[in-house]
Each structure stands twice: as structure tokens, then as C-alpha cells.
Amino acid sequence: MIVGFAGHSQKNQLSPLSKISLLTVGTGEELAAKFGHSAIRFQDASLGIDEVYGYGTYDFEDPNFYLNFTRGKLAYTISRMPFSYFKRSYEIEKRWVREQELDLDLEKRTAIVVFLENNLLPENRKYQYDFLFDNCATRIPLVFEKTLGPSLQFNFSHLEEEFTFRELIHQNLEINSWSNFGIDLALGAVIDREATPYELMFLPLYVYEQMKHTSLAGKPIVKRESVLVDIPPQSYPTPFLLSPIFWLLLLFLVVGFISYKDHRAKKRTKWLDFVLFLLTGLAGLVIVFLWFFTDHDATKMNFNLLWAFAPNLFVAFLLIKNSVPNRIRWYILALLGFLALTVLLWLIEFQVFSILLIFILLSLALRYLFLWSYFNGLSNS
């Protein structure tokens, strides 16, 4: 929880030369950098200060880092660093940095700095991160609201389109990328609702654009804009042979070819069934874990588990055997029903799945239809 009070540090005594500005950083190559970054810069030439405050910082040295990250229990913090270090790091990463200096009087500049310094105190600095509702970008308007009061007004009239959270996420990702496919696999139907104009500001670029349409006491809050690191937006395409569309298309072709041969020969390729059921079962276990055993809100209500069916993990070891109970065909029929339900939920947009999922659904449908026919034939022979 963010709290603020009139502190007692040197930074309470800002000079008239002090400045507060919003920094917005472009996207990067790593998944964590795909959505950009927002931070607040404080300068005071009289005090020799030029520092950047940013939320969404985490420490790899934290005990149980990966477990806590996966479960949504990782403690994130606010950080403070010299502007020179901040700028240099994004120059190295080839990410642009833009600055919006805010038109604030000395009292309001002081209030923001005191607020941020108070957040840096050990008892205040940690918080539970939420990708959609409590990240480095969402904290920026919250800080300004807490310190500037009701005279701060966000004008959303410039927004002409409405987007769901999933559509907003897709704006920052290549469709044919593993990151896009993985996010659509991990995040549930809860992100398929439309974001409110205020909620758009979970993305740094929307915070940047919104500040241009924000006023303080009836005057535009942005005094001037400048580009601090002038690097064109970078493109990070996935090589086709490493892309998901290549491997998922290959999966569909292999499954289709082997299933056709098996049908003609009236036999069953056990290793293919083992691999398909093992992988869909493991994927299902991950989805169940993210839905029911973590604090991540965005991973709830994830109906990818209809095709990534967790019990398949155990059935895989049954199908690798030479002798399989014929009643397994009813289980296969249920799986076909789950695939049909997945498509129905997609058509009515209850949950929007990755377009790349088509190859997986077709592959599973082909194999399940073959298995139904195969085991049904055995039961009638």
C-alpha cells in the first residue's frame, strides 16, 4: 500500500530550480521489457540531485525467488537510482526514453518527492505486484492522485477505441512468437473484458499519452516534452524455423500423416499417443496450478484446460502399453467434447485463445477421432 507523509529528509527542502518529470521507456527484446517502463525523475541542480524513482523492481537474491514469482507472491519494491545510470542502461538495451516535465509549483513538487521517499522506507517499499492492476505504470497516476489531489483531472475524450486486456497485451507482442503464445496459454478469460479508460494505464505508453490529456487546476500538467534517448522502436522477429507457427504446423502434419497410416494399417503408434497425452497433461497441470494455487488474478478462469486436460498425464502411461481397456474410448469421446466446447467458448468470445491454437486443436481432433475409431473397432471385434 502506498502511503505518504511530510518526511524529514533533505529532499523536503527543494529549491525553485527543482523539476519533476515522467519518464517513459520503449519496449525491449526480453519478455519483461516487451511492455515498456514508466518512472519519475527528480532533478534539483541546487542540491546536485538527478534521480529516478521506479516501481516494479525485484531482487533475484530474494529467498525462493522463482517459487514466489510463479505463485504471485514475490515482493516488488520501489527503487531509486541516478539518472545517468538509468539512461545508460536503456541506451545499452537500445530502448528509447522520453521525458514529460510536469508544470508543478514548489509545494506540489515537494509533496511528490516526500511521498516517494516515504515509499522507499523499509516498512513501505515492498508490495505485491499485479501485472494488470499494480505495476510500474499503474503506480504513476496513483502517485500523482495521492499527492496532487482532486485538482488533477484525467481527460479520456481522446480515446476512440475500446480494447480488452488481451488485445492491449497483443499490441506489444508479435503474433507468431512464443511469448505471445505462452501468455495466451497462461492467462484466462478474466482478461477478455474491456479495460476502462483508466485501466488502459497499466501500459506505460498509455500513461505517456494520457499525460498529454491531463490537467492540474485546469491547466495542462505537461510543461514540455523531450526525447532523452533517441532510438527508433526495435523489431525482434522470431526466425520462422524457430517460430511457433512452424513447429505447430509441423505437429499437425506429423499427427495427420501418422494417424492416416495407422488408420490404413489398423494399428496404433503408441509413442505418438504417449507424447500427445503427456504434453497436454503437463500443460493442463500448469494451468490448474496457475488458476487455483497462485495469487495471479489474470490466470483465473482459464479454459485452455479443456484441451490441455490434466488427467491426460496419467492416461499417457496407460496408452503406452500394448493392452488398453476398450472403455478408454469413452474417455476419448469426452476429450472430443471438450475440444468442441473450447471452440464454442472461442466463437462466443467468452475466452479468446491464441490463433496458433488452431493447429493444436486440429492435431488433437485428428488423433482423438482416430483413437475413438480404433478402440471402438476393437470393442466390436
PADOTOR-356654 format. One record per residue (C-alpha): residue number from 1; residue in three letters; chain; x, y, z. Coordinates in steps of 0.2 Angstrom, whole numbers, plus 5000, padded with zeros to 4 digits. Layout:
+-----+------+-----+------+-------+------+
: seq : type : mol : east : north :   up :
+-----+------+-----+------+-------+------+
: NUM :  Ala :   A :    X :     Y :    Z :
...
+-----+------+-----+------+-------+------+
//
This chain:
+-----+------+-----+------+-------+------+
: seq : type : mol : east : north :   up :
+-----+------+-----+------+-------+------+
:   1 :  Met :   A : 5000 :  5000 : 5000 :
:   2 :  Ile :   A : 5007 :  5017 : 4996 :
:   3 :  Val :   A : 5007 :  5030 : 5010 :
:   4 :  Gly :   A : 5014 :  5047 : 5011 :
:   5 :  Phe :   A : 5018 :  5060 : 5025 :
:   6 :  Ala :   A : 5029 :  5075 : 5027 :
:   7 :  Gly :   A : 5046 :  5067 : 5030 :
:   8 :  His :   A : 5062 :  5074 : 5037 :
:   9 :  Ser :   A : 5075 :  5071 : 5023 :
:  10 :  Gln :   A : 5085 :  5084 : 5014 :
:  11 :  Lys :   A : 5073 :  5082 : 5000 :
:  12 :  Asn :   A : 5060 :  5091 : 5009 :
:  13 :  Gln :   A : 5069 :  5107 : 5005 :
:  14 :  Leu :   A : 5068 :  5108 : 4986 :
:  15 :  Ser :   A : 5074 :  5123 : 4978 :
:  16 :  Pro :   A : 5065 :  5133 : 4965 :
:  17 :  Leu :   A : 5076 :  5125 : 4951 :
:  18 :  Ser :   A : 5069 :  5108 : 4955 :
:  19 :  Lys :   A : 5059 :  5098 : 4942 :
:  20 :  Ile :   A : 5048 :  5083 : 4942 :
:  21 :  Ser :   A : 5045 :  5073 : 4926 :
:  22 :  Leu :   A : 5038 :  5057 : 4919 :
:  23 :  Leu :   A : 5050 :  5045 : 4910 :
:  24 :  Thr :   A : 5043 :  5033 : 4898 :
:  25 :  Val :   A : 5054 :  5019 : 4891 :
:  26 :  Gly :   A : 5051 :  5009 : 4875 :
:  27 :  Thr :   A : 5050 :  4991 : 4873 :
:  28 :  Gly :   A : 5064 :  4979 : 4873 :
:  29 :  Glu :   A : 5068 :  4961 : 4867 :
:  30 :  Glu :   A : 5066 :  4951 : 4883 :
:  31 :  Leu :   A : 5048 :  4947 : 4888 :
:  32 :  Ala :   A : 5049 :  4958 : 4904 :
:  33 :  Ala :   A : 5053 :  4973 : 4893 :
:  34 :  Lys :   A : 5040 :  4970 : 4880 :
:  35 :  Phe :   A : 5028 :  4982 : 4888 :
:  36 :  Gly :   A : 5040 :  4997 : 4891 :
:  37 :  His :   A : 5043 :  5005 : 4908 :
:  38 :  Ser :   A : 5037 :  5021 : 4917 :
:  39 :  Ala :   A : 5047 :  5031 : 4931 :
:  40 :  Ile :   A : 5048 :  5048 : 4939 :
:  41 :  Arg :   A : 5063 :  5059 : 4938 :
:  42 :  Phe :   A : 5068 :  5072 : 4951 :
:  43 :  Gln :   A : 5081 :  5085 : 4947 :
:  44 :  Asp :   A : 5087 :  5099 : 4958 :
:  45 :  Ala :   A : 5103 :  5107 : 4952 :
:  46 :  Ser :   A : 5105 :  5117 : 4968 :
:  47 :  Leu :   A : 5106 :  5101 : 4978 :
:  48 :  Gly :   A : 5116 :  5091 : 4965 :
:  49 :  Ile :   A : 5102 :  5079 : 4963 :
:  50 :  Asp :   A : 5096 :  5070 : 4947 :
:  51 :  Glu :   A : 5087 :  5053 : 4952 :
:  52 :  Val :   A : 5074 :  5042 : 4945 :
:  53 :  Tyr :   A : 5061 :  5033 : 4956 :
:  54 :  Gly :   A : 5053 :  5017 : 4948 :
:  55 :  Tyr :   A : 5041 :  5004 : 4954 :
:  56 :  Gly :   A : 5041 :  4986 : 4949 :
:  57 :  Thr :   A : 5059 :  4982 : 4955 :
:  58 :  Tyr :   A : 5063 :  4964 : 4961 :
:  59 :  Asp :   A : 5078 :  4956 : 4968 :
:  60 :  Phe :   A : 5084 :  4939 : 4961 :
:  61 :  Glu :   A : 5093 :  4936 : 4978 :
:  62 :  Asp :   A : 5076 :  4935 : 4987 :
:  63 :  Pro :   A : 5074 :  4918 : 4995 :
:  64 :  Asn :   A : 5063 :  4907 : 4985 :
:  65 :  Phe :   A : 5063 :  4919 : 4971 :
:  66 :  Tyr :   A : 5056 :  4908 : 4957 :
:  67 :  Leu :   A : 5043 :  4899 : 4968 :
:  68 :  Asn :   A : 5036 :  4916 : 4974 :
:  69 :  Phe :   A : 5036 :  4923 : 4957 :
:  70 :  Thr :   A : 5027 :  4909 : 4950 :
:  71 :  Arg :   A : 5014 :  4909 : 4964 :
:  72 :  Gly :   A : 5012 :  4928 : 4963 :
:  73 :  Lys :   A : 5019 :  4931 : 4980 :
:  74 :  Leu :   A : 5035 :  4939 : 4975 :
:  75 :  Ala :   A : 5038 :  4956 : 4984 :
:  76 :  Tyr :   A : 5041 :  4970 : 4972 :
:  77 :  Thr :   A : 5048 :  4987 : 4978 :
:  78 :  Ile :   A : 5051 :  5005 : 4973 :
:  79 :  Ser :   A : 5069 :  5009 : 4969 :
:  80 :  Arg :   A : 5079 :  5025 : 4967 :
:  81 :  Met :   A : 5094 :  5027 : 4955 :
:  82 :  Pro :   A : 5105 :  5040 : 4947 :
:  83 :  Phe :   A : 5098 :  5046 : 4931 :
:  84 :  Ser :   A : 5114 :  5044 : 4922 :
:  85 :  Tyr :   A : 5113 :  5025 : 4926 :
:  86 :  Phe :   A : 5095 :  5024 : 4921 :
:  87 :  Lys :   A : 5099 :  5032 : 4905 :
:  88 :  Arg :   A : 5114 :  5022 : 4901 :
:  89 :  Ser :   A : 5105 :  5006 : 4904 :
:  90 :  Tyr :   A : 5092 :  5009 : 4891 :
:  91 :  Glu :   A : 5105 :  5015 : 4879 :
:  92 :  Ile :   A : 5113 :  4998 : 4880 :
:  93 :  Glu :   A : 5097 :  4990 : 4878 :
:  94 :  Lys :   A : 5093 :  5001 : 4863 :
:  95 :  Arg :   A : 5076 :  5007 : 4870 :
:  96 :  Trp :   A : 5070 :  5025 : 4868 :
:  97 :  Val :   A : 5067 :  5036 : 4883 :
:  98 :  Arg :   A : 5055 :  5051 : 4883 :
:  99 :  Glu :   A : 5053 :  5064 : 4896 :
: 100 :  Gln :   A : 5037 :  5074 : 4900 :
: 101 :  Glu :   A : 5042 :  5088 : 4913 :
: 102 :  Leu :   A : 5027 :  5092 : 4924 :
: 103 :  Asp :   A : 5021 :  5110 : 4927 :
: 104 :  Leu :   A : 5020 :  5110 : 4946 :
: 105 :  Asp :   A : 5023 :  5123 : 4959 :
: 106 :  Leu :   A : 5036 :  5120 : 4973 :
: 107 :  Glu :   A : 5024 :  5114 : 4986 :
: 108 :  Lys :   A : 5017 :  5100 : 4974 :
: 109 :  Arg :   A : 5035 :  5095 : 4968 :
: 110 :  Thr :   A : 5040 :  5094 : 4987 :
: 111 :  Ala :   A : 5024 :  5083 : 4990 :
: 112 :  Ile :   A : 5028 :  5071 : 4977 :
: 113 :  Val :   A : 5046 :  5069 : 4982 :
: 114 :  Val :   A : 5042 :  5067 : 5000 :
: 115 :  Phe :   A : 5029 :  5054 : 4995 :
: 116 :  Leu :   A : 5041 :  5044 : 4985 :
: 117 :  Glu :   A : 5055 :  5045 : 4999 :
: 118 :  Asn :   A : 5042 :  5038 : 5011 :
: 119 :  Asn :   A : 5039 :  5024 : 5000 :
: 120 :  Leu :   A : 5057 :  5020 : 5000 :
: 121 :  Leu :   A : 5057 :  5017 : 5019 :
: 122 :  Pro :   A : 5059 :  4998 : 5023 :
: 123 :  Glu :   A : 5042 :  4996 : 5030 :
: 124 :  Asn :   A : 5034 :  5004 : 5015 :
: 125 :  Arg :   A : 5044 :  4999 : 5000 :
: 126 :  Lys :   A : 5038 :  4981 : 4997 :
: 127 :  Tyr :   A : 5021 :  4977 : 4989 :
: 128 :  Gln :   A : 5013 :  4963 : 4979 :
: 129 :  Tyr :   A : 5014 :  4966 : 4961 :
: 130 :  Asp :   A : 5000 :  4963 : 4949 :
: 131 :  Phe :   A : 5003 :  4963 : 4930 :
: 132 :  Leu :   A : 4987 :  4972 : 4926 :
: 133 :  Phe :   A : 4982 :  4982 : 4941 :
: 134 :  Asp :   A : 4998 :  4986 : 4951 :
: 135 :  Asn :   A : 5014 :  4988 : 4941 :
: 136 :  Cys :   A : 5027 :  5001 : 4936 :
: 137 :  Ala :   A : 5014 :  5011 : 4926 :
: 138 :  Thr :   A : 4998 :  5010 : 4936 :
: 139 :  Arg :   A : 5008 :  5017 : 4951 :
: 140 :  Ile :   A : 5012 :  5033 : 4942 :
: 141 :  Pro :   A : 4994 :  5040 : 4941 :
: 142 :  Leu :   A : 4991 :  5034 : 4958 :
: 143 :  Val :   A : 5006 :  5044 : 4965 :
: 144 :  Phe :   A : 5000 :  5059 : 4956 :
: 145 :  Glu :   A : 4982 :  5057 : 4963 :
: 146 :  Lys :   A : 4988 :  5055 : 4981 :
: 147 :  Thr :   A : 4999 :  5070 : 4980 :
: 148 :  Leu :   A : 4991 :  5082 : 4969 :
: 149 :  Gly :   A : 4973 :  5079 : 4975 :
: 150 :  Pro :   A : 4956 :  5082 : 4966 :
: 151 :  Ser :   A : 4963 :  5096 : 4955 :
: 152 :  Leu :   A : 4971 :  5083 : 4945 :
: 153 :  Gln :   A : 4959 :  5078 : 4931 :
: 154 :  Phe :   A : 4962 :  5064 : 4918 :
: 155 :  Asn :   A : 4953 :  5068 : 4901 :
: 156 :  Phe :   A : 4949 :  5052 : 4892 :
: 157 :  Ser :   A : 4939 :  5060 : 4877 :
: 158 :  His :   A : 4954 :  5057 : 4865 :
: 159 :  Leu :   A : 4951 :  5038 : 4866 :
: 160 :  Glu :   A : 4941 :  5032 : 4851 :
: 161 :  Glu :   A : 4943 :  5013 : 4853 :
: 162 :  Glu :   A : 4940 :  5001 : 4866 :
: 163 :  Phe :   A : 4951 :  4986 : 4870 :
: 164 :  Thr :   A : 4951 :  4971 : 4880 :
: 165 :  Phe :   A : 4966 :  4967 : 4891 :
: 166 :  Arg :   A : 4971 :  4953 : 4880 :
: 167 :  Glu :   A : 4970 :  4965 : 4865 :
: 168 :  Leu :   A : 4981 :  4978 : 4874 :
: 169 :  Ile :   A : 4994 :  4964 : 4878 :
: 170 :  His :   A : 4994 :  4959 : 4860 :
: 171 :  Gln :   A : 4998 :  4976 : 4854 :
: 172 :  Asn :   A : 5015 :  4974 : 4862 :
: 173 :  Leu :   A : 5019 :  4956 : 4855 :
: 174 :  Glu :   A : 5022 :  4948 : 4839 :
: 175 :  Ile :   A : 5008 :  4936 : 4835 :
: 176 :  Asn :   A : 5020 :  4922 : 4829 :
: 177 :  Ser :   A : 5031 :  4922 : 4844 :
: 178 :  Trp :   A : 5032 :  4910 : 4859 :
: 179 :  Ser :   A : 5029 :  4924 : 4871 :
: 180 :  Asn :   A : 5013 :  4929 : 4863 :
: 181 :  Phe :   A : 5008 :  4910 : 4863 :
: 182 :  Gly :   A : 5013 :  4907 : 4881 :
: 183 :  Ile :   A : 5004 :  4922 : 4888 :
: 184 :  Asp :   A : 4988 :  4917 : 4879 :
: 185 :  Leu :   A : 4990 :  4899 : 4886 :
: 186 :  Ala :   A : 4993 :  4906 : 4904 :
: 187 :  Leu :   A : 4981 :  4920 : 4905 :
: 188 :  Gly :   A : 4962 :  4916 : 4907 :
: 189 :  Ala :   A : 4945 :  4923 : 4902 :
: 190 :  Val :   A : 4946 :  4937 : 4915 :
: 191 :  Ile :   A : 4957 :  4947 : 4903 :
: 192 :  Asp :   A : 4945 :  4946 : 4889 :
: 193 :  Arg :   A : 4934 :  4960 : 4897 :
: 194 :  Glu :   A : 4936 :  4978 : 4890 :
: 195 :  Ala :   A : 4948 :  4989 : 4900 :
: 196 :  Thr :   A : 4941 :  5005 : 4907 :
: 197 :  Pro :   A : 4949 :  5021 : 4901 :
: 198 :  Tyr :   A : 4958 :  5022 : 4917 :
: 199 :  Glu :   A : 4964 :  5004 : 4917 :
: 200 :  Leu :   A : 4972 :  5007 : 4900 :
: 201 :  Met :   A : 4986 :  5015 : 4910 :
: 202 :  Phe :   A : 4993 :  4998 : 4915 :
: 203 :  Leu :   A : 5004 :  5000 : 4900 :
: 204 :  Pro :   A : 5017 :  5014 : 4900 :
: 205 :  Leu :   A : 5014 :  5020 : 4883 :
: 206 :  Tyr :   A : 4996 :  5024 : 4888 :
: 207 :  Val :   A : 5002 :  5033 : 4903 :
: 208 :  Tyr :   A : 5013 :  5043 : 4892 :
: 209 :  Glu :   A : 4998 :  5048 : 4880 :
: 210 :  Gln :   A : 4986 :  5051 : 4894 :
: 211 :  Met :   A : 4998 :  5064 : 4902 :
: 212 :  Lys :   A : 4996 :  5074 : 4887 :
: 213 :  His :   A : 4977 :  5075 : 4891 :
: 214 :  Thr :   A : 4978 :  5078 : 4909 :
: 215 :  Ser :   A : 4976 :  5094 : 4918 :
: 216 :  Leu :   A : 4980 :  5101 : 4935 :
: 217 :  Ala :   A : 4969 :  5115 : 4941 :
: 218 :  Gly :   A : 4963 :  5117 : 4924 :
: 219 :  Lys :   A : 4980 :  5119 : 4916 :
: 220 :  Pro :   A : 4989 :  5105 : 4906 :
: 221 :  Ile :   A : 5000 :  5096 : 4918 :
: 222 :  Val :   A : 5014 :  5093 : 4905 :
: 223 :  Lys :   A : 5025 :  5108 : 4903 :
: 224 :  Arg :   A : 5037 :  5101 : 4889 :
: 225 :  Glu :   A : 5042 :  5085 : 4881 :
: 226 :  Ser :   A : 5059 :  5079 : 4875 :
: 227 :  Val :   A : 5067 :  5064 : 4869 :
: 228 :  Leu :   A : 5082 :  5058 : 4880 :
: 229 :  Val :   A : 5087 :  5043 : 4871 :
: 230 :  Asp :   A : 5083 :  5044 : 4853 :
: 231 :  Ile :   A : 5082 :  5026 : 4846 :
: 232 :  Pro :   A : 5069 :  5020 : 4834 :
: 233 :  Pro :   A : 5057 :  5006 : 4840 :
: 234 :  Gln :   A : 5066 :  4990 : 4838 :
: 235 :  Ser :   A : 5059 :  4974 : 4829 :
: 236 :  Tyr :   A : 5063 :  4957 : 4836 :
: 237 :  Pro :   A : 5055 :  4945 : 4824 :
: 238 :  Thr :   A : 5056 :  4926 : 4828 :
: 239 :  Pro :   A : 5066 :  4916 : 4814 :
: 240 :  Phe :   A : 5052 :  4906 : 4805 :
: 241 :  Leu :   A : 5061 :  4889 : 4809 :
: 242 :  Leu :   A : 5061 :  4893 : 4827 :
: 243 :  Ser :   A : 5043 :  4901 : 4827 :
: 244 :  Pro :   A : 5028 :  4893 : 4835 :
: 245 :  Ile :   A : 5018 :  4893 : 4818 :
: 246 :  Phe :   A : 5032 :  4882 : 4811 :
: 247 :  Trp :   A : 5033 :  4869 : 4825 :
: 248 :  Leu :   A : 5014 :  4868 : 4827 :
: 249 :  Leu :   A : 5011 :  4866 : 4809 :
: 250 :  Leu :   A : 5024 :  4853 : 4809 :
: 251 :  Leu :   A : 5015 :  4844 : 4823 :
: 252 :  Phe :   A : 4998 :  4845 : 4814 :
: 253 :  Leu :   A : 5006 :  4837 : 4798 :
: 254 :  Val :   A : 5015 :  4823 : 4808 :
: 255 :  Val :   A : 5000 :  4819 : 4818 :
: 256 :  Gly :   A : 4989 :  4819 : 4802 :
: 257 :  Phe :   A : 5002 :  4808 : 4792 :
: 258 :  Ile :   A : 5004 :  4795 : 4806 :
: 259 :  Ser :   A : 4985 :  4794 : 4810 :
: 260 :  Tyr :   A : 4982 :  4791 : 4792 :
: 261 :  Lys :   A : 4995 :  4777 : 4791 :
: 262 :  Asp :   A : 4988 :  4770 : 4807 :
: 263 :  His :   A : 4970 :  4770 : 4800 :
: 264 :  Arg :   A : 4976 :  4761 : 4784 :
: 265 :  Ala :   A : 4986 :  4748 : 4793 :
: 266 :  Lys :   A : 4973 :  4746 : 4808 :
: 267 :  Lys :   A : 4987 :  4749 : 4821 :
: 268 :  Arg :   A : 4991 :  4762 : 4834 :
: 269 :  Thr :   A : 5008 :  4772 : 4835 :
: 270 :  Lys :   A : 5009 :  4771 : 4854 :
: 271 :  Trp :   A : 5024 :  4783 : 4856 :
: 272 :  Leu :   A : 5013 :  4797 : 4847 :
: 273 :  Asp :   A : 4999 :  4794 : 4859 :
: 274 :  Phe :   A : 5011 :  4795 : 4874 :
: 275 :  Val :   A : 5019 :  4811 : 4868 :
: 276 :  Leu :   A : 5002 :  4820 : 4864 :
: 277 :  Phe :   A : 4994 :  4815 : 4881 :
: 278 :  Leu :   A : 5009 :  4818 : 4891 :
: 279 :  Leu :   A : 5012 :  4836 : 4884 :
: 280 :  Thr :   A : 4993 :  4841 : 4885 :
: 281 :  Gly :   A : 4993 :  4833 : 4903 :
: 282 :  Leu :   A : 5008 :  4843 : 4909 :
: 283 :  Ala :   A : 5001 :  4859 : 4901 :
: 284 :  Gly :   A : 4985 :  4856 : 4910 :
: 285 :  Leu :   A : 4994 :  4854 : 4927 :
: 286 :  Val :   A : 5002 :  4871 : 4924 :
: 287 :  Ile :   A : 4985 :  4879 : 4920 :
: 288 :  Val :   A : 4977 :  4871 : 4935 :
: 289 :  Phe :   A : 4991 :  4877 : 4946 :
: 290 :  Leu :   A : 4991 :  4895 : 4940 :
: 291 :  Trp :   A : 4972 :  4895 : 4941 :
: 292 :  Phe :   A : 4969 :  4888 : 4959 :
: 293 :  Phe :   A : 4986 :  4889 : 4968 :
: 294 :  Thr :   A : 4993 :  4906 : 4964 :
: 295 :  Asp :   A : 4988 :  4924 : 4968 :
: 296 :  His :   A : 4989 :  4929 : 4950 :
: 297 :  Asp :   A : 4971 :  4936 : 4945 :
: 298 :  Ala :   A : 4975 :  4936 : 4927 :
: 299 :  Thr :   A : 4977 :  4917 : 4927 :
: 300 :  Lys :   A : 4960 :  4913 : 4934 :
: 301 :  Met :   A : 4945 :  4906 : 4923 :
: 302 :  Asn :   A : 4957 :  4899 : 4910 :
: 303 :  Phe :   A : 4948 :  4887 : 4899 :
: 304 :  Asn :   A : 4963 :  4881 : 4890 :
: 305 :  Leu :   A : 4962 :  4867 : 4902 :
: 306 :  Leu :   A : 4948 :  4860 : 4891 :
: 307 :  Trp :   A : 4961 :  4854 : 4878 :
: 308 :  Ala :   A : 4976 :  4854 : 4890 :
: 309 :  Phe :   A : 4967 :  4841 : 4900 :
: 310 :  Ala :   A : 4977 :  4837 : 4916 :
: 311 :  Pro :   A : 4971 :  4819 : 4918 :
: 312 :  Asn :   A : 4979 :  4816 : 4901 :
: 313 :  Leu :   A : 4996 :  4815 : 4910 :
: 314 :  Phe :   A : 4990 :  4798 : 4918 :
: 315 :  Val :   A : 4982 :  4792 : 4903 :
: 316 :  Ala :   A : 4998 :  4794 : 4893 :
: 317 :  Phe :   A : 5006 :  4780 : 4903 :
: 318 :  Leu :   A : 4991 :  4769 : 4900 :
: 319 :  Leu :   A : 4992 :  4772 : 4881 :
: 320 :  Ile :   A : 5010 :  4767 : 4880 :
: 321 :  Lys :   A : 5005 :  4749 : 4885 :
: 322 :  Asn :   A : 5001 :  4736 : 4872 :
: 323 :  Ser :   A : 4984 :  4731 : 4881 :
: 324 :  Val :   A : 4972 :  4746 : 4884 :
: 325 :  Pro :   A : 4955 :  4744 : 4891 :
: 326 :  Asn :   A : 4942 :  4747 : 4877 :
: 327 :  Arg :   A : 4932 :  4758 : 4888 :
: 328 :  Ile :   A : 4945 :  4771 : 4885 :
: 329 :  Arg :   A : 4935 :  4776 : 4870 :
: 330 :  Trp :   A : 4923 :  4784 : 4881 :
: 331 :  Tyr :   A : 4937 :  4795 : 4888 :
: 332 :  Ile :   A : 4942 :  4799 : 4871 :
: 333 :  Leu :   A : 4924 :  4804 : 4866 :
: 334 :  Ala :   A : 4924 :  4816 : 4881 :
: 335 :  Leu :   A : 4940 :  4824 : 4875 :
: 336 :  Leu :   A : 4932 :  4827 : 4858 :
: 337 :  Gly :   A : 4918 :  4835 : 4868 :
: 338 :  Phe :   A : 4930 :  4846 : 4877 :
: 339 :  Leu :   A : 4938 :  4852 : 4861 :
: 340 :  Ala :   A : 4921 :  4856 : 4854 :
: 341 :  Leu :   A : 4917 :  4866 : 4870 :
: 342 :  Thr :   A : 4934 :  4875 : 4868 :
: 343 :  Val :   A : 4929 :  4881 : 4850 :
: 344 :  Leu :   A : 4912 :  4886 : 4856 :
: 345 :  Leu :   A : 4919 :  4897 : 4870 :
: 346 :  Trp :   A : 4931 :  4905 : 4857 :
: 347 :  Leu :   A : 4916 :  4908 : 4845 :
: 348 :  Ile :   A : 4906 :  4917 : 4858 :
: 349 :  Glu :   A : 4922 :  4926 : 4864 :
: 350 :  Phe :   A : 4920 :  4920 : 4882 :
: 351 :  Gln :   A : 4938 :  4917 : 4881 :
: 352 :  Val :   A : 4949 :  4922 : 4866 :
: 353 :  Phe :   A : 4963 :  4909 : 4863 :
: 354 :  Ser :   A : 4979 :  4911 : 4853 :
: 355 :  Ile :   A : 4976 :  4910 : 4834 :
: 356 :  Leu :   A : 4990 :  4897 : 4834 :
: 357 :  Leu :   A : 4980 :  4886 : 4845 :
: 358 :  Ile :   A : 4971 :  4880 : 4829 :
: 359 :  Phe :   A : 4985 :  4869 : 4824 :
: 360 :  Ile :   A : 4985 :  4860 : 4841 :
: 361 :  Leu :   A : 4966 :  4858 : 4841 :
: 362 :  Leu :   A : 4966 :  4851 : 4824 :
: 363 :  Ser :   A : 4980 :  4839 : 4828 :
: 364 :  Leu :   A : 4971 :  4833 : 4844 :
: 365 :  Ala :   A : 4955 :  4831 : 4835 :
: 366 :  Leu :   A : 4963 :  4821 : 4821 :
: 367 :  Arg :   A : 4971 :  4809 : 4834 :
: 368 :  Tyr :   A : 4956 :  4808 : 4845 :
: 369 :  Leu :   A : 4945 :  4804 : 4831 :
: 370 :  Phe :   A : 4957 :  4790 : 4825 :
: 371 :  Leu :   A : 4958 :  4783 : 4843 :
: 372 :  Trp :   A : 4939 :  4783 : 4845 :
: 373 :  Ser :   A : 4938 :  4773 : 4829 :
: 374 :  Tyr :   A : 4952 :  4762 : 4833 :
: 375 :  Phe :   A : 4946 :  4757 : 4851 :
: 376 :  Asn :   A : 4928 :  4756 : 4845 :
: 377 :  Gly :   A : 4933 :  4744 : 4832 :
: 378 :  Leu :   A : 4942 :  4733 : 4845 :
: 379 :  Ser :   A : 4927 :  4733 : 4856 :
: 380 :  Asn :   A : 4916 :  4727 : 4841 :
: 381 :  Ser :   A : 4929 :  4714 : 4835 :
+-----+------+-----+------+-------+------+
//
